[in-house]
Amino acid sequence: MKKGKSYHDEQNKANIQKMRLVLETLPHFCRQFFRGITEQTSTRTRLAYAYDLRVFFEYMEKNNSICQQTAITDYPLDILDQIKREDIEEYLEYISLYEKDGREISNDERGKSRKLATLRSFYNFFYRNEMIKTNPAGLVPMPKQHDKEIVRLDIDEVVILLNQVEEGTSLTAAQRRYHAKTKVRDVALLTLLLGTGIRVSECVGLNINDLDFKNNGMKIVRKGGFEAVIYFGDEVQNALVDYLEKRSLTTASPGHEEALFLSLQNRRITVRSVENIVKKYAATVTPLKNITPHKLRSTYGTSLYRETGDIYLVADVLGHKDVNTTRKHYAAIDEDRRRMAARAVKLREE
């Protein structure tokens, strides 16, 4: 990582490089699709589309008699008109469970929906531009998705979790050996996630100079690449100040001098590392709940909604573009509030 380049610049660069490698395995006309959606999508989204298309064309090459006749990279554009609705439905059934490179891969209803959404965008692009005659992907209904239970920490569990991060008493002997070195960082990390609801990618991308203690604010880069300022309370401020005192005594690896959170190798901490840190401490608090950084984000959103009752504020702070996304996640709390209303009014004195 070269000094001066932001974490997000580096991520975009890495995604572009991966994208070029994937494109070499896809039909040539795919390049036109990706050029056409560049302005509306992030590099991460386009890379995910490319991976999905590779799975689709590899399936077609093995299972469709017309596609079997030509190498994937030599497919002409009009081969899309040769693929029928039934082919796509059979593909969605196939990706429920398949093997690749010795690995077993499965897709639940959400995974299938994402891959079908990729195909719909892909076909729509060429169909709208009158480059193909048919649009079979648009004829396939989206898989029905069942609502997943929203997992979050209860108020007492948040207290226990932060106490465990500070004390480490329930960690294994091996984990305790590193605890003294990472305790202050981990307290700051989890307090920040729980106290602001930022995404893990937004957290690992933070630089020291993104923090403004005068206004208790920080500049983050949201999904889609736009910047936003998020404000934090005194508990978060105190945890960050304590960490920055320790951080100032650490010599970061070249190219990582600006990063706020460092790994034990003194490099910018990764998303995977944060996920492992959260998993490690959460397992000591509530083993029955699969707590991830995103669940800490849900915990913050729940607390904020309960305190304010303002769904639009929660949507804005969490960075949801559509308030209906927020409403879907916190509908259960509305149900709790309605139950409270039913108990609040007494018609007769007991």
N, C-alpha and C positions, 0 to 999 in steps of 0.2 A: 504494500500500500504506500504510494508516494505521498510525501507530506504535502498538505495543502488541498488534497482531494478529499471530499467528504465521503463518509461511509456509503451514502446512497449513490454517489458517483461511481464508487468502486463496485457496488452491487450491480448497477446498470451495465458497467463495462463487462463484468463477469457474465451477466445474462446474455449480452450481445455475442460474446465469444461462444457461449454454449449454443446459442441460437444458430450461429453459422454452421456449427458442426451438425446439428440436427437437420438443417435445411439441405445438407449434402445427401441425406438419406431419403428425402421427400421428392415428389414430382416437381418439375421445374416451375409449373404454374403456381405452386404454393407461394413463391416469392412475391407474386403480384398481389395475392391476398394479404400477406403481411405488410407490404408497402401501403396497401389501401387502408389498413386499420392503425397505422403507426400513430397518428395524431390523437386517436381516441383511446389508446390503451397504453399500459406501462410495459416495460421490457419484461417484467415478471409474468404478466398476463400473456404476452405473446409467446414466451417460452413455454408456458403451460399449454397453450393451444398447440404449439409445435409438437410437444410430447404426445398429446392426445391424438393428433393427426397421424403421427408415426405408428401408434398402436392400431389405429383404424386401417391404414394402408397395409400394414403387415398382416393383419387379419384377412383383408381382401385378397392379398397376394396368395395366401394359402387356401382360401375357401371359395373364392369366386372364379368360375371357369374363364371368364373374360380377362380378369386381372392376372390370372396365372400365366397368361401368354406373354407378358412383358415384364421387364424389371421395373420396380417401383419408380426409380428415377427417370424412366423413359415413358411413363404414362402420359398420354396426350390429355388435354383438358376435356375433350368430349367423352372420356371414360366415365366422367361423373354422371353423364346421362345413361350410362349402361348399368349403373348401380341402382337397384330398386329399393322400395320401402322395406320389403321383406329382408333384403340383405342387411339393412341397418338394424332391424329388429333382432335378427339372428346375431349380429355383432354385439348388441347390448346384452343378450343372453350369454354370449361367450365370455364377456369381461366380468361376469359374476365371479368366475374362478378360472384362471388359466396359468400356465407356466411360461416363464421366460428366463433364459440363461440360468436354469436350474433353480429359479425362485418361484414360489407359489404366490400369485398376485390375485387379490380379490377386490371387488368394488361393490359397496352397498348402494342403496337407492340414491344417495347424494353423489357418489362417485359416478354412477351412470348418468345422472342428470347433468353433471358438469360436462361429461364427454359428449352427450347429446347436444348440449348447448353450444359446444365447440363446433360440432358438425352443422348445426343450424346457422351459426354465424358464417361458417365457411361456404356453405351452399348459397345462403342468402346473398353473399357478396357477388358471386358470379351470376346468380339468377337476376338480381336487380340490375346488373350491368349488361343483361341480355347476352351473356357469353355462353350460357347453357340453357337447355329447353325445359328441364325438369328440376323439381326441388323436393326429392323424397324425404329429406331430413325434416322438412316442415310438416310432413304428414304423420310423423311418428309422435305420439303423445309423450309428454314428459312422465317419467316414472313417478308414481304416487309416493310422496314423502310423508312419513309419520313424524309428528312433532317429537323432538328429543327433550327429555327432561333437562331443564336448565340447572346445572350443578353450580353451587356457589358456597362460600364459607359462611357459617352463621357468625354472629357478632362475637360470641365467646370463643369460637374457633380461630378467629383473626387474632385475638389476644394471645391464645395459646401458641399459635404459629409464630408470632413475632417474639414471644418469650423463648421459644425453642431456638430460634435463629440466634438470639443473644446468648443463651446458656449452653445449648448443644447437648443437654444431659441425656436425651433419648437417641442420640446418634450412635452408630456402631463405633467400635474402637478405632477402626481404620479411618472413618469419617472424622472422628475427634482429633486425629493427628493433624488434619488440615484446618480444623475449625478456627484455631487461634489466628491463623494467617488470613482467613477469609471472612471472619465474623463481622467486622465493621463494614466491609463491602456488601456482604449479603444482607445485613440489616438495612443498609441504604437502598439496596436493589429492591427488596420485597416491600419496604415501606413506600418507595416510589410507585411501584406497580399497584399496590393496594390503595394508595392515597391520591392517585390521579387517573387510574384506569387506562393508561396508555398501552398500546400494543407492544409486544415484545420486540418487534422490529424497530419501532420508534425508540424504545429504550436503549437497545444496543447501538443505535446510530447516534446517540447523544455525544456531543463534545463538551469539554469543560466550559468553553466560552458560550455555550448555548444556555447556561444558567444565569439568571438575573435575581440575585438575592435582595436587591433593593425593592423589587416589586413581587418577589416570590413567584417568578414566572420562568418558563423555559420554552425554547423554540424547538419544535419537533417537525419532522417531515412525515406527513400523513401518507396513507395509501393513495397512489396516483401522483405522488411527487410534490404536492403543494405544501407550503409551510404554514404552521399554525402556532400560536402562543397559548400554552396551557399554564394555569396557575396552581400553586400547591400551598398547603397549610404549614403551620409551624412544625408539626411532627415530621413532615417530609424535609423541611428545611434543616432541622436539627440533625437528622440522620445523614443528610448530604454533607453538611458542614463537617461532621465528625469524620466521614469517609474522606473528604477532600484533604483534611489534615494528614491522614495516613497516605493518601494518594500522592501528596506532594513530596513524600520521602521515597517514592518509587521511581526508578528510571525505566520509562517505557521503552519497548523495542522500537527501533527505527521505523518511522512511518505510522506509529501508533501514539505519538506524543500527545495528540489532541483528544484522544478518546477518553470519555469519562470513566467507564467501567472497564477494568483490565482483568485478564485471566491471570492464573498463577505463572504463566509464561510471559506476563507483562505485555500481552497483545490485546487488542480490542476484543472484548468478550463476544462470543457468538450466540446466535439464537438458540442453538442446541444446548450450549452450556447453561444458559438461563433456564431452559426447560428442565434440565437435569437438577439444577439447584432447587427450583421450586418443588420438583418431585421428591427430592431427598428430604426436605424439611416437612412437606405436607404429609408424607407417609408416617411421620411420628405423631401427627395430630389426628388425622382422620383417614385411616387406611381404606375405609369403604368408599370414599369419594376420590375419583381420579382427578386430582387438582393439578391444573396446568396454568401457565401464565394467563391464558384466555379466561380461565375460571376466576382468577384474581380480578380481571377486568370486569367480569360479570358481577363479582362481589361488590366492586366499587359502584357500578351502575345501579345495583339494587339499593345500596345505602343512600346514594344521591337521590334516587327517586322516592325512597321512603321519607327522606328528610324534606324534600321540596315539593313532591307531587307534580313536578313540571317535566313532562316527557320531552318537550322541545329542548329544554336545557340539557337533559341527559343525552339526547341525540347529538347536540352541538358539541358537548364536552368529549363524548366518545368518538366523534368524527364520523357518525353515520350520515350518509348522504340523504337517506330516506327515513323519515321518522317512523314509518311503518315497520322498518327493521327493528327499531328500538322498542316499539309498542309490542311486537311479537315476543321479544325476549322478556318483557316485564309485565305481560298480561296477567300472570299469576299473582302479582302484587296487587293489581287492580281488584282481583277477586278477593284477596284478603281484606282490602279496604272496604269492599261492598259488604263483606261479612261483618266487619266492625260496625258499619252503619246500621245493620239490622239489629245488632245488640245494643246500640247506643240509645235507642228510643224506647222508653218504658211507657206503656199505656195505662198501667195500674200500679199503684204502690204495693210492693210486696209486704 
